Amino acid sequence: MKPFIPDKAFVDPRSLKYEDGQRIIENLKNYQVPIFHSRKVEIEGNSKKEDYLKAKKTVYVTVNKQKKLRVCRPSADYQFALTSSCPGHCEYCYLQTTQGEKPYMKIYVNIDEIIDVIKEHIDKHLPDITTFECGSITDPVALEHITHSLARIVDFFGRQPNGRLRIITKFDNIDTLLSAKHHKHTKFRVSLNTEYIIKTFEHRTSSLEERIRVAKKVSQAGYPIGFIIAPIVIYEQWKEDYTDLIQQLSDLFADYEEEITFELIQHRYTQTAKELILSRFPNTKLDLDDKKRQLKWGPYGKYKYVYPKEISSKMKQMMYSLIETEFKNARIEYFT
Ligand code: SF4
């Protein structure tokens, strides 16, 4: 897909003292993005919807001074961020509720300091291996054509005997990553869904075909790979469509002999997320009928609505059996 170009970039004056900050601002200028030097991001829409749409085209170049990383179960030990938010408009994005009414994208430029913090967390757990996720509050690849920061981090992890990185994306601008010296210390996971789900709900992200191409390219570049199938949604043709998806993957990766991991996540929502989705996407085709769901207590102190046990058990069974039949080299990490 065409790489995302922001409409506007605000620049925190603190970013200017970092070499990476200067470089990223130069890249934004090369993309003809208007630059505003300010400690404040100004987004003036005429409605909440307009605020949201404008924010999704605005970046803020700033610094990330976080010293203590948050844990990130079940996918890794810790999470860190090079960017926040994302230019995608996935209707069920879990960031809908955490990024506020104006989810503009932050680009962090103090990469060396972020690396120091990661290194401290690795050292704290020696001689164990510590794993890190960089896609918890962002899509880490979506802005890579502007920042080139992810490639630097991948190189860094390539040199860490006791550190491992996990990337997840729905975007296909991965050129900088293909030549990074990862030494197999970065696991590259592509987020997939059925063609119907991607086209209906995951606006302004790469298509299924483009994402599969990403998985092919990164596997050829030697990265360990995995697929996250999320959210698994029940709709009229869901069984046929998820079966087609797994069979298609199995055909395309028939020659790939290394392990392929799968992470499977059923669709869920909180009441707050539901209200936001309905205000931002009033014509959504997402089934948000509470009566068809069951409540589950979430780790962040909120109830979420998941599929009733008898349905989610069938979903889990179907996905496990499909993957185990179609792949000889698959490992399912979790279904949740
Ligand atoms: S690509 Fe990921 S982070 Fe971006 S909107 Fe979609 S779900 Fe959210």
Residues whose N, C-alpha, C, O or C-beta is under 5 A from the ligand:
A	BS01	SF4	C86 G88 H89 C90 C93 L95 T138 D139 K170
